[in-house]
Amino acid sequence: MSETSPAYEGLADRLHEVQAGIADACRAAGRSAEETTLIVVTKFHPASLVEALAGLGVRDVGENRHQEAQEKAAALAGLDVNWHYIGQLQTKKARQAAQYASAIHSIDRARLVDALAGVDRQLDVFLQINLTDDPGRGGAAPSEIESLTEQILGTESLTLRGVMAVAPLEEPAAAAFERLAGYSERVRSFAPDATAISAGMTHDYVEAIAAGATHLRIGSAITGNRPDAR
Ligand SMILES: *Cc1c(COP(=O)(O)O)cnc(C)c1O
């Protein structure tokens, strides 16, 4: 992907608008914006968009499909960005994802932790928690928090950073993120260093910040509408 990046019309303005929105939400919550990491979600967009974002100072990008992420990370191997894997991850692809990802936010089952044991580098992980009662959604059930936390803590190659969740559509985001904050406390009660909370997307990052989110995963507010899925 060495061809000249197309001029991404309005990208800088949208990025700065979101950064200002984050600063406002932090101020309103009595928090410092420095406690937060903005992960710009670039799924479905070409590698050239990631390059353009890096040119604007973005250092963290998020992807939710392994093959697409792997291709982009390979095409942009020299670029100084951290790839955050935020989507459902097949067990058999886990070790491959660990090659390009600096963090995996979607750890939700024991077999996935097993698959990542023994990767030859230190990998940051987040325990994804399902905030709905529908087991078909991504994330571990709250009843699995203790056992998965212990398993991750016992896996040398993994550094547990904290919890991750997606707000359900069926309820106000603020209520769901309050529950997530409670789950974060449960994790921290036996993993005191796992203080991070990965939550907040385009339409709910203000509520997520109010509930303590540290890692914001924001896509369309910055990138514009996503191209159709391939
Ligand atoms: C796509 C996606 C996002 C970003 O969504 P936007 O609404 O575009 O901000 C965040 N988290 C996950 C897990 C996603 O799949």
The ligand as an SDF file (V2000), in Angstrom:
LIG
                    3D

 15 15  0  0  0  0  0  0  0  0999 V2000
  -17.2760   -1.4290   14.9510 C   0  0  0  0  0  0  0  0  0  0  0  0
  -16.9520   -1.5090   16.4000 C   0  0  0  0  0  0  0  0  0  0  0  0
  -16.7350   -0.3430   17.1510 C   0  0  0  0  0  0  0  0  0  0  0  0
  -16.8600    1.0640   16.5890 C   0  0  0  0  0  0  0  0  0  0  0  0
  -18.1890    1.3410   16.2340 O   0  0  0  0  0  0  0  0  0  0  0  0
  -18.6720    2.8000   15.7970 P   0  0  0  0  0  0  0  0  0  0  0  0
  -20.1090    2.8010   16.1210 O   0  0  0  0  0  0  0  0  0  0  0  0
  -18.3790    2.9340   14.3450 O   0  0  0  0  0  0  0  0  0  0  0  0
  -17.9130    3.7930   16.6180 O   0  0  0  0  0  0  0  0  0  0  0  0
  -16.3910   -0.5100   18.4850 C   0  0  0  0  0  0  0  0  0  0  0  0
  -16.2800   -1.7300   19.0570 N   0  0  0  0  0  0  0  0  0  0  0  0
  -16.4920   -2.8590   18.3590 C   0  0  0  0  0  0  0  0  0  0  0  0
  -16.3570   -4.1720   19.0570 C   0  0  0  0  0  0  0  0  0  0  0  0
  -16.8340   -2.7890   17.0110 C   0  0  0  0  0  0  0  0  0  0  0  0
  -17.0470   -3.9260   16.3280 O   0  0  0  0  0  0  0  0  0  0  0  0
  1  2  1  0
  2  3  1  0
  2 14  2  0
  3  4  1  0
  3 10  2  0
  4  5  1  0
  5  6  1  0
  6  7  2  0
  6  8  1  0
  6  9  1  0
 10 11  1  0
 11 12  2  0
 12 13  1  0
 12 14  1  0
 14 15  1  0
M  END
$$$$
